[in-house]
């Protein structure tokens, strides 16, 4: 390690003194790594700064959620649940499934996620500077959680989907298991397989679960790791492990559903339903979900993504609060979600409602009744929304409930992929032109900047470079 000569780019953060305090981030700095990484304070600041990286708009400050919803939309006005009407050409490419390898928004997210990976690797590589064993274990746990989170979204966007029961030897993403200090060195490396990437993700989350405390303020804790594991296992089609992980979170995390559906959104301090949320304040972070989903008077762009009738028609109960959880922007008459109406609200990444939905689906598919029956779990969600309870249930009912509950929260394309669905992109929605769940057009290109710098990496199919 050339710590005496190279520069480490990082964000420094001061610590919270209470849950009410705001995160103040100092300007981005360059400091000789031999100085920064020689002290416990320096290593601790790198970890705290990693949360600030994650809070950027092109990461978990909202845009990663937006990408999943745009990719899952049909892109056809007559049939789409959500219509993109913004002026960002890079986002429109996702909406109409015509992405280019020089898409700067995609490039920014790719780079940001690898910044998170490198920062967490830096913490792990230098954890010996932390003397207290309990603090050392917690920091390793947090670093593994954040790294696994970044890897999970990288592999879901930049690779063909994981397919249950298959070897999954298709190219995934580049795994960087050690911190990079000298960016002038040759860092060329081929992508690992999807199976290999998922193993790294799962191993990291299991280590995080072991190391993290049950309560860790608004930072990642034990049950944030287990909840993300439930999501990962569900994406793999490993229903028994997804069920058990979700059940653990529901029973033991201390989290509970908000009393009202509306209470789950638009707050600047974590609520009981928040298993993990990205902290956004006036000093740091960007809530880009709010940017693209809300009206001007709520700090948004007027509703770049608007709700269409095909989505509203999925609600069969007029009393369902979720069917009415929207408003009309008087400036342009677009129907917008009420999930994002505060530009300084935290961005929810995992909330407890998802765990009930995972347990219900996993139990149904596995033919088990661990923790609860599938219908009872679904009715818990529906009762909270004042929707009529179901008397019988099918897999389609459960998958529909995910759409009603989790819409516009970053699940659309990932659910299409794991259920082997398709997207009807025909002009009039007649099914004459379908994009399969594993279509080349639904996978992000490896950015040109990465292709130029990494001489060993392979581009995704359908992209020239």
MARMARLUM-624559 format. One record per residue (C-alpha): x, y, z. Coordinates in pm, 1 decimal, decimal comma, m for minus. Example, Ala and Ser with C-alpha at 12.3 -4.5 7.8 and 13.67 -1.06 7.14 Angstrom:
% residues 2
+----------+----------+----------+
!     east !    north !       up !
+----------+----------+----------+
!   1230,0 !   m450,0 !    780,0 !
!   1367,0 !   m106,0 !    714,0 !
+----------+----------+----------+
//
This chain:
% residues 465
+----------+----------+----------+
!     east !    north !       up !
+----------+----------+----------+
!      0,0 !      0,0 !      0,0 !
!    146,2 !    334,4 !   m104,6 !
!     m4,7 !    522,5 !    186,7 !
!    286,6 !    764,2 !    211,4 !
!    247,9 !    897,5 !   m140,1 !
!   m108,9 !    853,5 !   m259,5 !
!   m419,4 !   1056,1 !   m186,2 !
!   m738,6 !    912,5 !    m42,6 !
!  m1057,4 !   1090,7 !   m141,3 !
!  m1315,1 !   1083,9 !    131,7 !
!  m1599,2 !   1258,4 !    306,9 !
!  m1566,7 !   1352,9 !    670,6 !
!  m1871,5 !   1366,2 !    894,8 !
!  m1928,7 !   1489,7 !   1243,2 !
!  m2118,5 !   1263,4 !   1474,3 !
!  m2480,7 !   1285,0 !   1576,5 !
!  m2545,4 !   1375,0 !   1938,7 !
!  m2908,0 !   1267,2 !   1921,6 !
!  m3159,8 !   1133,6 !   1673,8 !
!  m3285,1 !   1489,0 !   1625,0 !
!  m2950,4 !   1633,5 !   1516,4 !
!  m2872,7 !   1695,1 !   1152,6 !
!  m2582,2 !   1531,8 !    975,6 !
!  m2330,8 !   1798,1 !    886,0 !
!  m2089,0 !   1702,3 !    612,1 !
!  m1774,4 !   1904,1 !    560,4 !
!  m1663,6 !   1976,9 !    205,2 !
!  m1504,8 !   1691,5 !      9,6 !
!  m1139,5 !   1672,9 !     98,1 !
!   m811,8 !   1516,0 !    m10,5 !
!   m583,5 !   1392,3 !    257,4 !
!   m277,0 !   1173,4 !    258,1 !
!   m398,6 !    824,4 !    341,9 !
!   m101,6 !    762,1 !    569,9 !
!   m239,9 !   1035,2 !    797,5 !
!   m610,7 !    959,4 !    772,6 !
!   m583,3 !    584,4 !    811,9 !
!   m331,5 !    589,1 !   1093,0 !
!   m588,6 !    677,1 !   1359,0 !
!   m914,1 !    534,4 !   1488,0 !
!  m1082,9 !    869,8 !   1430,3 !
!   m976,0 !    871,8 !   1066,9 !
!  m1106,3 !    520,9 !    999,6 !
!  m1430,3 !    599,3 !   1183,0 !
!  m1476,0 !    910,3 !    969,3 !
!  m1436,4 !    703,4 !    653,5 !
!  m1722,6 !    477,3 !    765,7 !
!  m1945,3 !    770,1 !    860,5 !
!  m1860,7 !    933,2 !    530,5 !
!  m1973,0 !    620,6 !    346,9 !
!  m2328,2 !    685,9 !    462,4 !
!  m2294,2 !   1032,1 !    310,4 !
!  m2186,4 !    874,2 !    m19,0 !
!  m2490,9 !    648,1 !     m4,7 !
!  m2715,3 !    951,1 !     55,1 !
!  m2616,1 !   1114,1 !   m272,4 !
!  m2896,4 !   1148,2 !   m524,2 !
!  m2742,5 !    907,5 !   m774,8 !
!  m2726,0 !    631,7 !   m514,1 !
!  m2964,9 !    566,6 !   m226,2 !
!  m3080,9 !    925,6 !   m213,6 !
!  m3361,0 !    811,8 !   m442,2 !
!  m3243,8 !    755,5 !   m797,1 !
!  m3177,0 !    382,8 !   m757,9 !
!  m3545,8 !    351,1 !   m666,8 !
!  m3647,8 !    557,9 !   m968,2 !
!  m3443,3 !    345,5 !  m1209,9 !
!  m3621,0 !     26,0 !  m1106,0 !
!  m3962,4 !    182,3 !  m1161,5 !
!  m3875,0 !    334,5 !  m1499,7 !
!  m3731,7 !      6,5 !  m1626,8 !
!  m4044,3 !   m175,7 !  m1512,9 !
!  m4280,4 !     65,9 !  m1688,5 !
!  m4408,0 !    m19,5 !  m2036,8 !
!  m4300,7 !    315,6 !  m2177,2 !
!  m4627,1 !    319,1 !  m2375,1 !
!  m4872,6 !    591,8 !  m2276,8 !
!  m5182,2 !    376,2 !  m2325,6 !
!  m5069,4 !     96,2 !  m2096,4 !
!  m4809,2 !    219,3 !  m1853,0 !
!  m4881,2 !    242,0 !  m1479,9 !
!  m4642,8 !    534,9 !  m1445,8 !
!  m4552,2 !    775,8 !  m1723,1 !
!  m4220,4 !    956,0 !  m1746,4 !
!  m4276,6 !   1313,3 !  m1862,4 !
!  m3948,2 !   1470,7 !  m1761,3 !
!  m3675,3 !   1629,0 !  m1969,0 !
!  m3385,2 !   1408,8 !  m1857,0 !
!  m3297,2 !   1217,1 !  m2171,5 !
!  m3091,4 !    966,7 !  m1972,7 !
!  m3394,8 !    868,5 !  m1764,3 !
!  m3616,7 !    857,0 !  m2071,1 !
!  m3377,6 !    600,0 !  m2216,7 !
!  m3466,1 !    371,7 !  m1924,5 !
!  m3836,6 !    439,0 !  m1968,4 !
!  m3840,3 !    352,7 !  m2341,4 !
!  m3575,3 !     77,4 !  m2304,7 !
!  m3319,7 !    239,0 !  m2534,1 !
!  m3021,6 !    294,4 !  m2305,0 !
!  m2684,6 !    404,9 !  m2440,6 !
!  m2340,9 !    316,9 !  m2308,6 !
!  m2257,3 !    685,7 !  m2263,9 !
!  m2560,0 !    752,4 !  m2039,7 !
!  m2408,1 !    986,6 !  m1781,7 !
!  m2670,8 !    915,9 !  m1516,3 !
!  m2603,1 !    542,2 !  m1534,1 !
!  m2230,2 !    614,3 !  m1525,8 !
!  m2271,9 !    828,4 !  m1216,2 !
!  m2455,0 !    557,0 !  m1025,4 !
!  m2205,6 !    290,8 !  m1130,1 !
!  m1918,2 !    508,1 !  m1006,2 !
!  m2098,3 !    604,4 !   m685,6 !
!  m2170,0 !    244,7 !   m591,6 !
!  m1805,4 !    154,0 !   m642,1 !
!  m1706,1 !    453,0 !   m429,4 !
!  m1918,7 !    299,6 !   m154,1 !
!  m1749,6 !    m36,6 !   m209,0 !
!  m1403,5 !    117,7 !   m194,2 !
!  m1481,5 !    319,2 !    117,8 !
!  m1612,3 !     10,3 !    298,9 !
!  m1308,5 !   m188,9 !    188,7 !
!  m1089,8 !     89,1 !    327,4 !
!  m1261,3 !     59,7 !    666,0 !
!  m1221,8 !   m317,7 !    672,2 !
!   m856,9 !   m301,9 !    562,0 !
!   m771,7 !    m57,4 !    841,0 !
!   m997,8 !   m182,5 !   1118,6 !
!   m694,2 !   m268,1 !   1334,0 !
!   m670,6 !    103,7 !   1419,3 !
!   m992,0 !     63,8 !   1619,7 !
!   m898,3 !    m66,9 !   1963,3 !
!  m1233,7 !   m148,8 !   2124,2 !
!  m1339,2 !   m499,3 !   2006,7 !
!  m1710,3 !   m417,1 !   2025,4 !
!  m1669,4 !   m103,4 !   1816,2 !
!  m1445,8 !   m289,1 !   1574,7 !
!  m1709,4 !   m560,3 !   1526,1 !
!  m1986,0 !   m302,3 !   1475,7 !
!  m1784,9 !   m111,1 !   1215,9 !
!  m1704,8 !   m429,8 !   1025,1 !
!  m2075,5 !   m511,3 !   1031,9 !
!  m2178,4 !   m171,4 !    899,6 !
!  m1913,9 !   m180,2 !    626,9 !
!  m2029,0 !   m524,9 !    513,6 !
!  m2391,6 !   m413,8 !    509,3 !
!  m2319,1 !   m107,7 !    295,5 !
!  m2092,0 !   m300,9 !     59,9 !
!  m2351,2 !   m576,1 !     15,2 !
!  m2622,1 !   m317,8 !    m49,9 !
!  m2413,1 !   m157,0 !   m323,7 !
!  m2315,9 !   m489,8 !   m481,0 !
!  m2677,7 !   m606,5 !   m479,4 !
!  m2800,4 !   m311,7 !   m681,6 !
!  m2499,6 !   m317,0 !   m911,8 !
!  m2558,6 !   m682,0 !  m1000,5 !
!  m2933,7 !   m634,8 !  m1041,3 !
!  m2895,3 !   m343,9 !  m1283,2 !
!  m2573,1 !   m426,6 !  m1467,9 !
!  m2614,3 !   m802,3 !  m1516,7 !
!  m2867,2 !  m1053,9 !  m1638,9 !
!  m3097,7 !  m1169,8 !  m1359,3 !
!  m3030,6 !  m1448,3 !  m1114,4 !
!  m3239,1 !  m1750,4 !  m1214,3 !
!  m3331,5 !  m2001,4 !   m946,3 !
!  m3209,7 !  m2353,1 !  m1015,1 !
!  m2955,7 !  m2243,8 !  m1274,7 !
!  m2573,0 !  m2220,6 !  m1240,5 !
!  m2593,3 !  m1841,8 !  m1290,4 !
!  m2257,2 !  m1831,2 !  m1464,0 !
!  m2361,2 !  m1524,1 !  m1664,7 !
!  m2136,3 !  m1224,0 !  m1610,9 !
!  m2220,1 !  m1020,4 !  m1303,9 !
!  m2005,8 !   m729,2 !  m1189,8 !
!  m1643,5 !   m671,1 !  m1091,0 !
!  m1579,2 !   m770,0 !   m729,9 !
!  m1329,8 !   m543,7 !   m554,6 !
!  m1237,7 !   m720,1 !   m233,0 !
!   m955,4 !   m485,9 !   m132,8 !
!   m941,2 !   m108,6 !   m102,7 !
!   m788,3 !     82,4 !   m392,5 !
!   m543,9 !    353,7 !   m289,8 !
!   m353,9 !    412,2 !   m611,7 !
!   m593,1 !    481,8 !   m897,8 !
!   m303,7 !    521,2 !  m1140,4 !
!   m231,0 !    149,2 !  m1116,1 !
!   m373,7 !    m97,2 !  m1368,1 !
!   m701,3 !   m204,9 !  m1208,7 !
!   m823,4 !   m413,5 !  m1501,3 !
!  m1038,1 !   m706,3 !  m1395,2 !
!  m1311,6 !   m917,0 !  m1553,5 !
!  m1656,8 !   m938,4 !  m1405,3 !
!  m1732,0 !  m1225,2 !  m1168,0 !
!  m2034,0 !  m1443,8 !  m1233,0 !
!  m2376,4 !  m1356,4 !  m1096,1 !
!  m2354,4 !  m1658,3 !   m864,2 !
!  m2019,2 !  m1540,3 !   m726,9 !
!  m2150,5 !  m1189,6 !   m665,5 !
!  m2456,2 !  m1318,3 !   m478,8 !
!  m2231,5 !  m1529,0 !   m258,3 !
!  m2026,4 !  m1221,5 !   m164,8 !
!  m2348,1 !  m1030,0 !    m89,8 !
!  m2494,1 !  m1304,0 !    128,8 !
!  m2167,7 !  m1372,5 !    311,7 !
!  m2133,8 !  m1000,8 !    383,6 !
!  m2487,6 !   m970,6 !    517,3 !
!  m2453,7 !  m1277,7 !    736,9 !
!  m2134,9 !  m1130,2 !    883,4 !
!  m2313,7 !   m798,5 !    932,1 !
!  m2600,8 !   m972,3 !   1112,9 !
!  m2355,3 !  m1145,6 !   1345,4 !
!  m2154,2 !   m831,9 !   1420,3 !
!  m2417,7 !   m562,4 !   1442,7 !
!  m2618,5 !   m470,2 !   1751,8 !
!  m2996,7 !   m478,3 !   1759,3 !
!  m3003,8 !   m102,3 !   1807,8 !
!  m2760,1 !    118,1 !   1618,6 !
!  m2942,3 !    450,8 !   1602,1 !
!  m3021,1 !    531,6 !   1236,9 !
!  m2717,6 !    341,9 !   1109,4 !
!  m2745,5 !    m15,0 !    981,9 !
!  m2825,2 !   m261,2 !   1259,1 !
!  m2864,2 !   m637,1 !   1290,3 !
!  m3215,3 !   m642,3 !   1150,5 !
!  m3137,8 !   m411,4 !    860,2 !
!  m2888,4 !   m679,5 !    753,0 !
!  m3142,1 !   m959,6 !    801,8 !
!  m3411,4 !   m765,4 !    613,8 !
!  m3178,9 !   m710,9 !    318,5 !
!  m3097,0 !  m1082,1 !    331,8 !
!  m3470,1 !  m1155,7 !    302,8 !
!  m3483,3 !   m937,7 !     m8,8 !
!  m3175,0 !  m1104,2 !   m158,5 !
!  m3305,0 !  m1454,9 !    m91,6 !
!  m3641,9 !  m1366,4 !   m245,8 !
!  m3463,0 !  m1237,4 !   m557,3 !
!  m3284,7 !  m1573,2 !   m578,1 !
!  m3606,5 !  m1771,2 !   m536,3 !
!  m3471,5 !  m1920,4 !   m213,9 !
!  m3808,8 !  m1905,7 !    m42,6 !
!  m3729,6 !  m2095,7 !    274,3 !
!  m3441,7 !  m1863,5 !    364,9 !
!  m3635,2 !  m1553,2 !    255,7 !
!  m3925,8 !  m1662,0 !    475,7 !
!  m3707,6 !  m1725,6 !    778,5 !
!  m3517,8 !  m1398,5 !    742,9 !
!  m3837,1 !  m1194,8 !    709,9 !
!  m3990,9 !  m1379,9 !   1003,4 !
!  m3688,3 !  m1298,2 !   1218,6 !
!  m3723,4 !   m927,1 !   1140,0 !
!  m4098,7 !   m922,8 !   1205,2 !
!  m4071,9 !  m1108,7 !   1536,6 !
!  m3748,4 !   m981,6 !   1685,3 !
!  m3649,2 !   m643,1 !   1543,2 !
!  m3884,5 !   m433,6 !   1753,2 !
!  m4019,8 !   m264,1 !   1440,3 !
!  m4392,4 !   m231,2 !   1381,7 !
!  m4618,0 !   m106,4 !   1105,9 !
!  m4713,9 !    258,3 !   1120,5 !
!  m5071,8 !    300,4 !   1240,8 !
!  m5173,6 !    465,3 !    915,7 !
!  m5035,9 !    401,1 !    568,8 !
!  m4955,5 !    771,5 !    527,2 !
!  m4743,2 !    766,2 !    841,6 !
!  m4487,3 !    541,0 !    670,2 !
!  m4368,9 !    827,3 !    448,2 !
!  m4234,4 !   1183,2 !    454,5 !
!  m4052,3 !   1203,5 !    785,6 !
!  m3705,3 !   1322,6 !    877,1 !
!  m3652,7 !   1089,9 !   1173,3 !
!  m3684,2 !    713,6 !   1155,7 !
!  m4024,4 !    575,7 !   1247,2 !
!  m4121,1 !    234,2 !   1383,3 !
!  m4172,5 !     94,4 !   1033,0 !
!  m3829,5 !    199,8 !    905,2 !
!  m3596,9 !    m98,6 !    912,1 !
!  m3335,7 !    103,5 !    723,7 !
!  m3358,7 !    453,2 !    580,8 !
!  m3111,7 !    693,9 !    427,8 !
!  m3087,6 !   1012,8 !    629,4 !
!  m3147,6 !   1330,5 !    429,1 !
!  m3102,7 !   1678,8 !    577,3 !
!  m3065,2 !   2033,6 !    454,6 !
!  m2688,7 !   1988,9 !    488,7 !
!  m2635,3 !   1657,0 !    314,4 !
!  m2791,9 !   1411,8 !     78,7 !
!  m3050,4 !   1454,4 !   m192,7 !
!  m3399,0 !   1303,3 !   m194,1 !
!  m3422,4 !   1238,8 !   m565,6 !
!  m3736,2 !   1028,7 !   m523,3 !
!  m3898,6 !   1355,2 !   m421,1 !
!  m3724,0 !   1533,9 !   m708,7 !
!  m3883,8 !   1318,5 !   m976,0 !
!  m4215,0 !   1223,4 !   m813,1 !
!  m4338,1 !   1546,4 !   m655,6 !
!  m4483,4 !   1884,1 !   m748,7 !
!  m4289,3 !   2207,4 !   m754,5 !
!  m4432,4 !   2330,1 !   m425,3 !
!  m4302,1 !   2013,3 !   m260,8 !
!  m3949,7 !   2064,3 !   m390,9 !
!  m3989,4 !   1846,2 !   m699,2 !
!  m3983,1 !   1901,6 !  m1073,2 !
!  m4360,1 !   1903,9 !  m1113,5 !
!  m4405,6 !   1530,0 !  m1143,1 !
!  m4161,3 !   1388,9 !  m1394,5 !
!  m4319,7 !   1052,3 !  m1312,7 !
!  m4698,8 !   1059,7 !  m1303,3 !
!  m4955,3 !    796,6 !  m1206,7 !
!  m5173,9 !    662,1 !  m1487,7 !
!  m5516,2 !    496,4 !  m1486,3 !
!  m5380,7 !    142,4 !  m1542,8 !
!  m5226,2 !    158,0 !  m1195,6 !
!  m5528,3 !    312,3 !  m1024,3 !
!  m5752,7 !     46,5 !  m1180,4 !
!  m5562,4 !   m224,9 !   m992,7 !
!  m5737,8 !   m114,2 !   m674,7 !
!  m6074,5 !   m287,9 !   m645,2 !
!  m6164,5 !   m153,9 !   m302,2 !
!  m6259,5 !    216,5 !   m310,1 !
!  m6185,9 !    240,6 !     63,9 !
!  m5823,8 !    136,3 !     20,4 !
!  m5612,4 !    427,8 !    146,5 !
!  m5340,3 !    341,3 !   m102,3 !
!  m5574,5 !    400,3 !   m397,1 !
!  m5628,9 !    756,5 !   m275,6 !
!  m5269,9 !    824,0 !   m171,5 !
!  m5212,1 !   1072,4 !   m450,1 !
!  m5289,4 !   1429,4 !   m550,0 !
!  m5330,9 !   1635,4 !   m865,0 !
!  m5058,8 !   1889,2 !   m938,6 !
!  m5257,3 !   2207,9 !  m1018,5 !
!  m4975,3 !   2331,3 !  m1241,8 !
!  m5008,1 !   2051,4 !  m1497,2 !
!  m5294,5 !   1823,0 !  m1381,8 !
!  m5063,4 !   1524,6 !  m1334,7 !
!  m5160,3 !   1268,1 !  m1072,1 !
!  m4869,6 !   1233,6 !   m831,6 !
!  m4795,7 !   1004,6 !   m540,4 !
!  m4812,1 !   1129,5 !   m183,3 !
!  m4520,9 !    904,2 !    m88,5 !
!  m4273,2 !   1180,5 !   m166,3 !
!  m4377,0 !   1530,6 !    m69,1 !
!  m4082,4 !   1651,5 !    140,3 !
!  m3746,7 !   1715,4 !    m23,1 !
!  m3569,5 !   1678,5 !    311,2 !
!  m3746,4 !   1361,3 !    421,3 !
!  m3540,9 !   1045,8 !    466,4 !
!  m3542,0 !    796,6 !    179,8 !
!  m3687,5 !    468,8 !    298,4 !
!  m3485,7 !    170,8 !    177,3 !
!  m3646,8 !   m110,6 !    376,6 !
!  m3971,6 !    m88,6 !    569,0 !
!  m4144,9 !   m358,6 !    768,4 !
!  m4440,2 !   m391,8 !    529,8 !
!  m4203,1 !   m549,7 !    278,2 !
!  m4111,9 !   m818,7 !    531,1 !
!  m4478,0 !   m918,8 !    570,5 !
!  m4509,7 !   m941,4 !    193,4 !
!  m4191,3 !  m1149,4 !    165,1 !
!  m4303,0 !  m1387,0 !    441,2 !
!  m4645,6 !  m1425,0 !    280,8 !
!  m4506,5 !  m1500,6 !    m65,0 !
!  m4229,9 !  m1728,1 !     58,9 !
!  m4466,4 !  m1926,6 !    279,6 !
!  m4714,8 !  m1959,4 !     m5,8 !
!  m4454,1 !  m2080,4 !   m254,2 !
!  m4295,4 !  m2317,8 !     m2,0 !
!  m4630,9 !  m2449,6 !    120,5 !
!  m4544,0 !  m2360,0 !    480,6 !
!  m4692,0 !  m2155,6 !    763,5 !
!  m4387,9 !  m2013,6 !    940,0 !
!  m4477,6 !  m1716,0 !   1157,3 !
!  m4822,0 !  m1671,3 !   1003,4 !
!  m5041,9 !  m1787,2 !    718,0 !
!  m4995,3 !  m1607,3 !    385,4 !
!  m5351,5 !  m1476,4 !    388,5 !
!  m5317,6 !  m1339,3 !    740,0 !
!  m4995,9 !  m1157,1 !    650,5 !
!  m5160,1 !  m1004,5 !    343,9 !
!  m5464,0 !   m903,7 !    546,6 !
!  m5243,1 !   m735,5 !    806,4 !
!  m5115,5 !   m512,4 !    527,3 !
!  m5463,5 !   m456,9 !    385,0 !
!  m5617,6 !   m382,7 !    723,9 !
!  m5364,4 !   m108,0 !    785,2 !
!  m5470,2 !     44,8 !    450,9 !
!  m5843,6 !     11,6 !    534,9 !
!  m5883,5 !   m232,9 !    246,7 !
!  m6130,7 !   m519,2 !    267,7 !
!  m5971,9 !   m842,4 !    388,6 !
!  m5935,1 !  m1131,2 !    145,0 !
!  m6108,3 !  m1462,4 !    219,0 !
!  m5888,4 !  m1668,1 !    m12,3 !
!  m5553,8 !  m1602,3 !   m172,1 !
!  m5348,2 !  m1691,9 !   m479,2 !
!  m4991,6 !  m1615,8 !   m578,4 !
!  m5124,3 !  m1349,8 !   m815,0 !
!  m5303,0 !  m1186,5 !   m520,7 !
!  m4977,5 !  m1168,4 !   m326,6 !
!  m4782,6 !  m1024,8 !   m620,1 !
!  m5058,6 !   m769,7 !   m679,7 !
!  m5045,4 !   m670,7 !   m315,1 !
!  m4674,2 !   m593,8 !   m356,9 !
!  m4764,2 !   m353,8 !   m638,2 !
!  m5038,1 !   m185,7 !   m435,7 !
!  m4818,8 !   m148,4 !   m126,7 !
!  m4469,4 !    m88,1 !   m267,3 !
!  m4528,7 !     97,3 !   m594,8 !
!  m4278,5 !    372,9 !   m670,3 !
!  m4038,7 !    242,2 !   m404,5 !
!  m3794,2 !     71,9 !   m640,3 !
!  m3929,9 !   m282,3 !   m684,0 !
!  m4089,5 !   m295,8 !  m1028,9 !
!  m3817,0 !   m431,2 !  m1259,6 !
!  m3673,1 !   m656,3 !   m989,6 !
!  m4009,9 !   m824,6 !   m933,0 !
!  m4058,0 !   m867,4 !  m1308,2 !
!  m3720,1 !  m1036,3 !  m1332,3 !
!  m3752,4 !  m1271,1 !  m1037,0 !
!  m4103,3 !  m1383,8 !  m1140,3 !
!  m3989,7 !  m1429,0 !  m1503,3 !
!  m4245,0 !  m1179,0 !  m1623,9 !
!  m4242,4 !   m958,5 !  m1929,5 !
!  m4315,7 !   m599,9 !  m2028,0 !
!  m4567,3 !   m524,5 !  m2302,8 !
!  m4404,5 !   m253,0 !  m2512,7 !
!  m4642,6 !   m286,2 !  m2810,5 !
!  m4796,1 !     38,5 !  m2928,2 !
!  m5149,7 !    m38,2 !  m2813,6 !
!  m5074,4 !   m289,3 !  m2540,3 !
!  m5201,2 !   m588,5 !  m2738,0 !
!  m4913,1 !   m813,3 !  m2638,7 !
!  m4762,9 !   m821,6 !  m2986,2 !
!  m4425,8 !   m698,8 !  m2860,7 !
!  m4302,4 !   m826,0 !  m2526,1 !
!  m3972,0 !   m773,4 !  m2351,0 !
!  m3883,4 !  m1084,7 !  m2155,9 !
!  m3750,3 !  m1056,6 !  m1800,0 !
!  m3400,3 !  m1142,2 !  m1926,0 !
!  m3401,0 !   m917,4 !  m2233,9 !
!  m3075,7 !   m739,3 !  m2321,4 !
!  m3263,2 !   m408,3 !  m2327,6 !
!  m3343,8 !   m434,9 !  m1956,8 !
!  m2979,6 !   m449,6 !  m1848,8 !
!  m2774,5 !   m135,0 !  m1794,9 !
!  m2463,3 !    m96,0 !  m2011,7 !
!  m2122,5 !   m106,0 !  m1851,1 !
!  m2025,0 !    264,0 !  m1875,5 !
!  m1785,8 !    365,5 !  m2149,8 !
!  m1553,3 !    515,7 !  m1890,9 !
!  m1519,1 !    172,4 !  m1729,2 !
!  m1471,6 !      2,8 !  m2066,3 !
!  m1191,0 !    247,7 !  m2150,4 !
!  m1010,8 !    208,0 !  m1818,3 !
!  m1062,2 !   m165,1 !  m1764,1 !
!   m903,9 !   m364,6 !  m2045,6 !
!  m1035,5 !   m699,4 !  m1919,3 !
!  m1403,0 !   m619,2 !  m1867,8 !
!  m1674,6 !   m745,1 !  m2103,8 !
!  m1961,8 !   m522,5 !  m2214,8 !
!  m2321,4 !   m638,5 !  m2182,6 !
!  m2491,3 !   m776,3 !  m2495,7 !
!  m2650,4 !   m518,0 !  m2719,3 !
!  m2399,5 !   m240,8 !  m2655,2 !
!  m2121,2 !   m167,1 !  m2903,5 !
!  m1849,5 !    m91,8 !  m2650,3 !
+----------+----------+----------+
//
